[in-house]
C-alpha cells in the first residue's frame, strides 16, 4: 500500500496530471537543495574547515530519502502547495 494514496493527495481538487507535475517540481527543488548542501559540505572538507563527513553536513531529510518520496510527503503534509492559474493571477 502506498502512503499517502493518490486519493489522499488529490482530495477531489486536483487531477492526477496536476499531481504528477507538482510532485516533479517539488522533487526537483529538493534535489537542487541537496546539491547546494553537498557542494557546501565538499568545500568545507576541502578547505579543512571541519572534520565531519559529507553525510554529517547534509540535512537528514535530503540525504536519507528519495526526492520523489520527500516531495509526495511534502505535498501531503502541506510543506508544498499546488498553485492554480487563478491563484497565480491574483498574486
ABEGO torsion letter per residue (X at the ends): XBOBBAAAAAGGABBAAAAAAAAAAAAAAAAAAAAAAAAAAAAAAAAGABABBAAAABBAAAAABBAAAAAAAAAAAGABBBBBAAAAAAX
